[in-house]
């Protein structure tokens, strides 16, 4: 996609960098470490200096530091010992939700010359959450004519832990009519079904109260409970029926809150109260209930909170239609969230070299990363610099890039360079950003590189940052050499 016209140029955000020359190559392949979540601050993770074959005495002189991919200060590098330490308590559920394994990617960056090493920290789950039911009481209406062996779907519990610490089993309090059967949904989740093993009699016992218990697999196991109220009803011989079992709808992520999404409708051949249908969400997580709502009488589904494609691309909603006699039928609503270009690219400068000798060729000048949280073309990013400079952009890994001098520089021939790195996504409309990642053209960032130290010096140094206003006419006159990369 080409960037043309004043409309696009009006949105450009530019990063100016003044260059100094001479860096080393990137480090070895990624190394892996692990730590349990909620580990105390200051806890030892690994000795990076030893693992990477670096002398501890060089860590301070080369300004070694740890940079996490999400730019948060989760970890700390002790420059005196080379130890990598936990800088804050790591909550696996907050960092990774239900994703397993939970991996925190980071790199160690060294200066003079610039050098970086990739690494990743696997955060292990501990059993710090109990199963919980979103409803404190589950009401089930069952006809007294229901045959033995009939099963009734129950609301499932939620457990934020993963693996063996997650939800593993359900039981029910002792009673003479029901037992629990566990169903596997196929996606790693289990659901309880209440199975009738002894006939009900409305006249003998119009209501039953049971306790449903959810157990996880931790040691010791944690549990959660909810009350099950069973109302025994008179005969009702027709259950609601949906015309289809699966409904699909596509919704733009910027759809206003309160908007109508779809109407789900079932039919019941019974008359009177037995033919009246009520609609509810079934096996719905807390996120589903916060995002959508259904009218219990009409079956209309409305948006309750804003959608975010970058967070969740689709929602699977189970809907239950229950008639006045307690018989029910289920269907599934699949809501596909359609991405819009609502996120500008984000640029993070990891390091810029401070001193670059002249006459050094293939010199690594700067290291930076780019990301765009949108998908498809909206998330594909173009990086470019002017085409009249002896520098080029090079992708290192994933979304990291280096700025490299393509030949030796001569101070006597030219003592100063202005380099503009422009980053834009390929969406409609396109977003351009400067290093601040704010999505505006109010300021750009430029660094002056000039010779200092007298006529006998052969080094370039950064002097100061400057923040000029960028005019549209200036942007339109710049020619660029582009390299296109897909964010991953």
HUBELRA-V462847 format. One record per pair of residues at least 24 apart in sequence whose ideal C-beta (glycine too) atoms are under 6 Angstrom apart, sorted by the first residue. I is the first residue (numbers start at 1). J is the second residue. D is the distance in whole Angstrom. If there is no record, write none. Layout:
i = {I:I}
j = {J:J}
d = {D:D}
//
This chain:
i = {1:8:9:9:9:11:12:12:13:13:13:13:14:14:14:14:15:15:15:15:16:16:16:16:17:17:18:18:18:19:19:19:19:20:20:20:20:20:21:21:21:21:21:22:22:22:22:23:23:23:23:24:24:26:26:27:27:27:30:30:30:31:32:33:34:34:36:36:37:37:37:37:38:39:41:42:43:44:45:46:47:47:48:48:48:49:52:56:62:62:62:63:64:65:66:66:67:67:67:68:69:90:92:92:93:100:109:109:114:114:114:125:125:125:125:127:127:127:129:129:129:130:130:131:131:131:131:131:131:132:132:133:133:133:134:137:137:138:138:139:140:141:141:141:142:142:142:143:143:143:143:143:144:144:144:144:145:146:148:150:151:151:152:153:154:154:156:156:157:157:159:164:165:165:167:167:168:168:169:170:171:172:172:173:173:175:200:202:206:207:233:233:236:236:236:238:238:238:239:239:240:240:240:240:240:240:241:241:241:242:242:242:245:246:247:248:249:250:250:251:252:253:253:253:253:254:255:257:259:260:261:261:262:263:263:264:264:265:266:268:273:274:274:274:276:277:277:278:279:280:282:282:283:288:307:309:309:310:313:339:339:339:341:341:341:343:343:343:344:344:344:345:345:345:345:345:345:346:346:347:347:347:347:349:355:355:356:357:358:358:358:359:361:361:363:364:364:365:366:367:368:369:369:370:370:371:371:372:372:377:377:378:379:380:380:381:381:382:382:382:383:383:384:384:384:385:385:386:387:387:391:393:395:398:399:411:415:416:416:417:441:443:444}
j = {426:430:472:475:476:432:432:475:432:433:434:441:420:422:434:444:421:434:435:445:420:444:445:446:419:447:447:448:449:365:417:419:449:353:355:356:449:460:356:360:363:405:409:356:357:360:363:113:114:353:364:113:115:116:396:115:116:117:118:119:120:119:120:121:122:124:124:126:90:92:123:126:89:86:86:85:86:83:84:84:82:83:82:84:108:82:117:82:110:111:112:111:110:109:106:108:107:109:350:106:105:123:123:125:160:162:350:351:351:353:364:161:162:163:165:161:165:218:159:160:161:222:224:157:159:167:214:216:224:158:224:157:224:226:286:227:229:226:228:229:230:231:233:326:230:232:326:233:235:236:325:326:200:201:202:232:235:196:196:196:193:195:194:193:192:194:191:283:214:224:216:217:216:218:214:216:216:217:215:214:213:210:212:210:211:210:232:232:232:231:325:326:274:325:327:268:269:270:327:329:266:268:277:321:323:329:266:267:329:266:329:331:331:332:333:334:335:336:338:335:338:307:309:337:340:340:303:303:303:302:301:303:301:299:300:299:319:299:321:323:324:323:324:325:324:321:323:322:321:320:318:320:318:317:337:337:339:373:337:374:375:378:374:378:427:372:373:374:431:433:439:370:372:381:423:425:433:371:437:423:433:435:437:435:459:461:460:459:409:411:458:408:407:408:405:402:404:403:403:402:401:399:400:399:423:399:487:425:487:426:427:427:487:426:486:425:487:424:482:484:423:483:422:480:482:419:421:420:479:481:419:483:485:488:487:451:451:449:450:449:470:467:470}
d = {5:6:6:5:6:5:4:5:5:4:4:6:5:6:5:4:5:5:4:5:5:6:5:3:5:5:3:5:4:5:5:6:5:5:6:4:6:5:3:5:4:5:6:5:5:5:5:4:4:5:3:4:5:6:6:6:6:3:4:6:6:5:5:5:4:6:5:6:5:4:5:6:6:5:6:6:5:6:4:5:5:5:6:5:6:3:5:5:4:5:6:4:5:6:6:6:5:6:6:4:4:5:5:5:4:5:6:5:5:6:6:6:5:6:5:6:4:3:6:4:5:4:5:4:5:5:4:6:4:6:5:5:6:4:6:5:6:6:5:5:5:5:5:3:6:6:5:5:6:5:6:6:5:6:4:5:5:6:6:5:4:5:4:6:4:6:5:5:4:5:6:4:6:5:6:6:6:4:5:6:5:5:6:5:4:6:5:5:5:6:5:5:4:3:6:6:4:4:4:5:4:5:5:4:5:5:6:6:6:5:6:4:5:5:5:5:6:5:5:6:5:4:4:5:6:5:6:6:5:6:4:6:5:5:5:4:5:5:4:5:4:6:5:4:5:5:5:5:6:5:4:4:5:6:5:5:4:4:6:6:5:6:6:4:3:6:4:5:4:5:4:6:4:5:5:5:5:5:4:5:6:5:6:6:5:6:5:6:5:5:5:5:6:4:4:5:6:5:4:6:6:5:5:5:5:5:6:5:5:4:6:4:5:4:5:6:6:5:5:5:5:6:5:4:4:6:6:6:6:4:6:5:5:6:5:6:4:6:5:6:6:5:5}
//
